[in-house]
Amino acid sequence: MTLDGIVRMALFGFLVPGVGAQVSPQSPPSLADGTEQSSRSSQGQSQMELNRFSLLNGTSIDVAPDWIEREQMPLPPSPRLAPFAPHVTFLEFSALENPRMHSVLRIATTTNSFLGGDEVALDTQMHSAAGSGNSLADYLFYFFFSPPRDCLDGGSEAFTKAKSQAGTSDQAVSPELSVPMYCKHAPTLADFYSRELSPGITFQFTNGVERASGIFPEFYLTPMEKVEANGLTFYVFEAQGRRELDLAMLDHFNLPDDLQGAQADFFLAIGAPSPFPFVLDRQRKNVPLIEVAYGGIGLGPDKRDTFMRLLRQVRLR
């Protein structure tokens, strides 16, 4: 996929800033929980209170009360994945879940790893093959929907043991060593999307170089979208899952039976105050990036409208 694909432009509005997680009455043009917009006949109904979740740098999002914040999590990536992940430093990270919509949302600020590039380079990187190390699937795997910790620990230990056995044998160390580890996922939304992105992890040793990457199923990558949003520029990427859920998987993750045949849909939006800082600006050095990742599920793979309604609520003070 290149920038020659469809690039859609959207203009979003934002709400009044606030600091810290708080509840404030708002009247947005559409609901932020992904439900359908109210019909004209119901527009006179009472306003919905939205919860505001804020990061320390002033980035915030207003969402419906169905969204809850998970306990504070360590900044990604996991120590087991850090040596192999793209060179990005996470500054802040917040994880939200919507049990009613069976959806998850991650909001973070990071250092800018795209300085010196441009739109074409970013588009090419994110649409490269899964497992290449810098693709959209890799980015989601290393930072937002990583395997469970015990799976990472077990895979790393198995890999270390395999290297030791190969190195102490009568033969020279094999130039190709690969140790896959399929994970046991807990019946939680976080583990569900971790599994749908990658059911496991592979540790490899090839020509003296160690790598760890996901075991990726097939995804359909949609064209990149550039979104100008009230002073912010976002680049939006989508990976539509091709694997349909069966009843056994629904039972394991406590999902309703009517989602049989549903597919997961992943999004990543990378944004910053406009213009996007591909080039160093001496007047605004070290501008952090705003990254929003989303996992949703439904009958039909495309959850774009749901994600865009959520993204509409993101703003920077």
C-alpha positions as CSV (number, residue, x, y, z in Angstrom):
1,M,0.0,0.0,0.0
2,T,1.4,3.5,-0.8
3,L,0.2,7.0,-0.5
4,D,-1.2,6.6,-4.0
5,G,-4.1,4.9,-2.3
6,I,-7.1,6.7,-1.0
7,V,-6.2,9.5,1.4
8,R,-9.3,10.9,3.1
9,M,-9.3,14.1,4.9
10,A,-11.5,14.8,7.9
11,L,-12.1,17.8,10.2
12,F,-12.9,17.1,13.8
13,G,-14.0,19.4,16.6
14,F,-12.7,19.1,20.2
15,L,-14.2,19.8,23.6
16,V,-13.1,22.2,26.4
17,P,-9.8,21.0,28.1
18,G,-9.5,19.6,31.5
19,V,-6.7,18.1,33.7
20,G,-6.7,14.6,35.2
21,A,-9.4,11.9,34.9
22,Q,-12.7,13.5,35.6
23,V,-16.4,13.4,34.8
24,S,-17.9,16.4,33.0
25,P,-21.2,17.0,31.2
26,Q,-20.6,17.3,27.5
27,S,-22.8,17.4,24.4
28,P,-20.7,15.9,21.6
29,P,-22.1,15.6,18.0
30,S,-21.9,11.9,18.3
31,L,-21.4,9.2,21.0
32,A,-17.8,8.3,21.8
33,D,-18.6,4.7,22.7
34,G,-19.1,3.5,19.2
35,T,-22.9,3.2,19.4
36,E,-25.1,4.5,16.6
37,Q,-25.9,8.2,16.4
38,S,-29.2,9.2,17.8
39,S,-32.0,9.8,15.2
40,R,-33.3,13.3,14.6
41,S,-36.4,12.5,16.6
42,S,-34.4,11.8,19.7
43,Q,-32.0,14.7,19.6
44,G,-33.9,16.4,22.4
45,Q,-33.1,13.7,24.9
46,S,-30.9,14.6,27.9
47,Q,-27.2,15.1,27.5
48,M,-24.8,12.2,28.2
49,E,-22.1,12.7,30.8
50,L,-18.7,11.8,29.4
51,N,-15.7,10.7,31.4
52,R,-12.5,12.6,30.6
53,F,-9.2,10.8,30.8
54,S,-6.1,12.9,30.6
55,L,-2.4,12.4,30.3
56,L,0.0,14.8,32.1
57,N,1.1,16.5,28.9
58,G,-2.5,17.7,28.3
59,T,-3.6,15.1,25.9
60,S,-7.1,13.9,26.8
61,I,-10.1,12.0,25.5
62,D,-13.8,12.3,26.5
63,V,-15.6,8.9,26.3
64,A,-19.0,7.5,27.5
65,P,-19.2,6.0,31.0
66,D,-19.0,2.5,29.5
67,W,-15.3,3.1,29.2
68,I,-13.2,2.3,32.2
69,E,-9.5,2.7,32.9
70,R,-7.4,-0.4,33.7
71,E,-4.9,-0.4,36.5
72,Q,-1.7,1.6,35.9
73,M,0.5,-0.3,33.5
74,P,4.3,-0.2,33.0
75,L,5.3,1.8,29.9
76,P,5.8,-0.4,26.9
77,P,7.6,-2.2,25.5
78,S,8.0,-5.2,27.8
79,P,11.7,-5.8,28.9
80,R,11.5,-9.1,26.9
81,L,10.6,-7.2,23.8
82,A,12.6,-4.0,24.2
83,P,15.8,-5.2,22.5
84,F,13.8,-6.0,19.3
85,A,11.2,-3.3,19.2
86,P,11.3,-0.1,17.0
87,H,13.4,2.7,18.6
88,V,10.6,4.6,20.3
89,T,10.5,5.9,23.9
90,F,7.0,5.9,25.6
91,L,6.5,8.9,27.9
92,E,2.9,8.2,29.1
93,F,0.5,5.4,28.6
94,S,-3.2,4.8,29.5
95,A,-5.3,1.7,28.8
96,L,-9.1,1.9,28.6
97,E,-11.7,-0.9,28.1
98,N,-15.4,-1.0,27.1
99,P,-16.8,-4.4,28.3
100,R,-20.2,-3.7,26.7
101,M,-18.7,-3.0,23.3
102,H,-15.9,-5.6,23.8
103,S,-13.4,-3.0,22.8
104,V,-10.1,-1.6,24.0
105,L,-8.3,1.7,23.6
106,R,-4.7,2.8,24.3
107,I,-3.6,6.4,24.5
108,A,0.1,7.3,24.7
109,T,2.7,10.0,24.1
110,T,6.1,9.0,22.7
111,T,9.2,10.5,21.4
112,N,9.3,11.2,17.6
113,S,11.0,8.4,15.7
114,F,9.9,9.8,12.3
115,L,12.2,12.8,12.1
116,G,13.9,13.0,8.8
117,G,11.1,11.0,7.0
118,D,7.9,12.1,5.3
119,E,4.4,10.8,4.6
120,V,5.6,8.4,2.0
121,A,8.2,6.8,4.2
122,L,5.7,6.5,7.1
123,D,3.1,4.9,4.8
124,T,5.7,2.5,3.3
125,Q,6.9,1.5,6.8
126,M,3.5,0.8,8.3
127,H,2.4,-1.2,5.2
128,S,5.5,-3.4,5.1
129,A,5.2,-7.1,5.8
130,A,4.2,-8.2,9.3
131,G,7.3,-9.5,11.0
132,S,9.6,-7.1,9.3
133,G,10.1,-5.3,12.6
134,N,8.6,-1.9,11.8
135,S,5.2,-2.6,10.2
136,L,1.8,-1.8,11.6
137,A,1.4,-5.3,13.0
138,D,4.9,-5.2,14.6
139,Y,4.2,-1.8,16.1
140,L,0.9,-3.0,17.6
141,F,2.6,-6.2,18.8
142,Y,5.6,-4.6,20.6
143,F,3.8,-1.7,22.2
144,F,0.0,-2.0,22.4
145,F,-1.2,-5.6,22.3
146,S,1.8,-7.6,23.5
147,P,1.7,-11.3,24.5
148,P,1.1,-12.1,28.2
149,R,4.1,-11.7,30.4
150,D,4.3,-15.4,31.3
151,C,4.4,-16.3,27.6
152,L,7.2,-13.9,27.0
153,D,9.2,-15.2,30.0
154,G,8.6,-18.8,28.9
155,G,9.6,-18.2,25.3
156,S,12.7,-16.3,26.3
157,E,13.8,-19.1,28.7
158,A,13.1,-21.8,26.0
159,F,15.2,-19.8,23.5
160,T,18.1,-19.4,25.9
161,K,18.1,-23.1,26.6
162,A,18.0,-23.9,22.9
163,K,20.9,-21.6,22.2
164,S,22.9,-23.2,25.1
165,Q,22.2,-26.7,23.7
166,A,23.2,-25.7,20.2
167,G,26.4,-24.0,21.4
168,T,27.6,-27.0,23.6
169,S,27.0,-29.6,20.9
170,D,29.8,-31.1,18.9
171,Q,28.7,-29.1,15.9
172,A,29.0,-25.3,15.4
173,V,26.1,-23.1,16.4
174,S,23.4,-23.4,13.7
175,P,23.0,-20.1,11.7
176,E,19.2,-20.7,11.9
177,L,17.6,-21.2,15.3
178,S,13.9,-20.5,15.7
179,V,11.8,-21.2,18.9
180,P,8.1,-20.4,18.6
181,M,6.0,-20.1,21.7
182,Y,2.2,-20.2,21.6
183,C,0.6,-18.4,24.5
184,K,-2.1,-19.3,26.9
185,H,-4.4,-16.3,27.1
186,A,-6.6,-15.4,30.1
187,P,-10.3,-14.7,29.4
188,T,-9.8,-10.9,29.4
189,L,-10.3,-8.3,26.7
190,A,-6.6,-7.4,26.8
191,D,-5.6,-11.0,26.2
192,F,-8.3,-11.5,23.6
193,Y,-6.8,-8.7,21.4
194,S,-3.3,-9.9,22.1
195,R,-4.3,-13.3,20.7
196,E,-6.2,-11.9,17.7
197,L,-3.1,-9.9,16.8
198,S,-0.6,-12.7,17.4
199,P,-1.3,-16.0,19.1
200,G,2.4,-16.3,20.1
201,I,5.9,-15.2,19.7
202,T,9.0,-16.5,17.9
203,F,12.5,-16.0,19.2
204,Q,15.1,-16.4,16.4
205,F,18.9,-16.4,16.0
206,T,20.0,-15.8,12.4
207,N,23.5,-15.1,11.3
208,G,24.5,-13.9,14.7
209,V,21.5,-11.7,15.2
210,E,18.7,-12.3,17.7
211,R,15.1,-11.3,17.0
212,A,11.7,-11.7,18.6
213,S,8.6,-11.2,16.5
214,G,4.9,-12.1,16.5
215,I,3.3,-15.1,14.9
216,F,0.9,-13.1,12.7
217,P,-2.3,-14.3,11.1
218,E,-3.5,-12.7,7.8
219,F,-4.6,-9.0,7.9
220,Y,-6.0,-6.7,5.3
221,L,-4.2,-3.3,5.5
222,T,-6.3,-0.4,4.4
223,P,-4.8,2.7,2.8
224,M,-3.4,5.3,5.1
225,E,-5.6,8.3,6.1
226,K,-4.3,11.7,6.9
227,V,-6.6,13.5,9.3
228,E,-6.4,17.2,10.2
229,A,-8.2,17.6,13.5
230,N,-8.4,21.1,14.9
231,G,-4.7,21.9,15.1
232,L,-3.6,18.2,15.1
233,T,-2.4,16.0,12.3
234,F,-3.1,12.3,12.6
235,Y,-2.0,9.5,10.3
236,V,-4.4,6.6,10.7
237,F,-3.7,2.9,9.9
238,E,-6.0,-0.1,10.0
239,A,-5.4,-3.8,10.1
240,Q,-8.6,-5.8,9.5
241,G,-8.4,-9.4,10.8
242,R,-9.4,-12.2,8.4
243,R,-10.0,-14.9,11.0
244,E,-13.6,-15.5,12.1
245,L,-14.3,-16.4,15.8
246,D,-15.9,-19.8,16.6
247,L,-18.0,-20.7,19.5
248,A,-15.0,-22.3,21.4
249,M,-13.1,-19.0,21.3
250,L,-16.2,-17.0,22.3
251,D,-16.7,-19.3,25.3
252,H,-13.1,-18.9,26.4
253,F,-13.2,-15.1,26.3
254,N,-16.7,-14.8,27.7
255,L,-18.0,-13.2,24.5
256,P,-21.7,-13.5,23.4
257,D,-22.6,-16.3,21.0
258,D,-24.0,-13.8,18.5
259,L,-20.5,-12.7,17.7
260,Q,-19.7,-16.1,16.0
261,G,-18.1,-15.3,12.7
262,A,-17.0,-11.8,13.9
263,Q,-13.5,-10.5,13.2
264,A,-11.1,-8.2,15.1
265,D,-10.2,-4.8,13.7
266,F,-7.1,-2.9,14.8
267,F,-6.3,0.8,14.4
268,L,-3.3,3.0,15.1
269,A,-3.4,6.8,14.8
270,I,-0.1,8.7,15.1
271,G,-0.5,12.4,15.6
272,A,1.1,15.7,16.7
273,P,0.3,19.4,16.5
274,S,0.2,20.5,12.9
275,P,2.3,20.5,10.9
276,F,3.4,16.9,11.7
277,P,7.1,17.2,12.8
278,F,8.8,15.2,10.2
279,V,11.4,18.0,10.1
280,L,12.9,19.5,13.3
281,D,11.4,22.9,14.1
282,R,13.8,25.1,16.1
283,Q,10.7,26.9,17.5
284,R,9.1,23.7,19.0
285,K,11.8,21.2,19.7
286,N,11.1,17.7,21.0
287,V,7.4,17.7,20.3
288,P,5.9,14.4,21.6
289,L,3.7,12.3,19.4
290,I,0.2,11.3,20.4
291,E,-0.5,7.7,19.6
292,V,-4.0,6.1,19.8
293,A,-4.5,2.4,19.3
294,Y,-7.9,0.6,19.2
295,G,-9.1,-3.0,19.0
296,G,-12.8,-3.6,18.2
297,I,-14.9,-6.6,17.1
298,G,-18.1,-7.0,15.1
299,L,-19.8,-8.9,12.3
300,G,-17.9,-7.4,9.5
301,P,-14.3,-6.4,9.8
302,D,-14.5,-2.6,9.4
303,K,-14.8,-0.6,12.6
304,R,-13.5,2.6,11.1
305,D,-16.6,4.7,12.0
306,T,-16.3,3.5,15.6
307,F,-12.7,4.4,15.8
308,M,-13.2,7.8,14.1
309,R,-15.9,8.7,16.7
310,L,-13.4,8.0,19.4
311,L,-10.6,9.8,17.7
312,R,-12.9,12.8,17.4
313,Q,-12.7,13.2,21.2
314,V,-8.9,13.3,21.4
315,R,-7.4,16.7,22.0
316,L,-4.3,18.5,23.3
317,R,-4.6,21.3,25.8
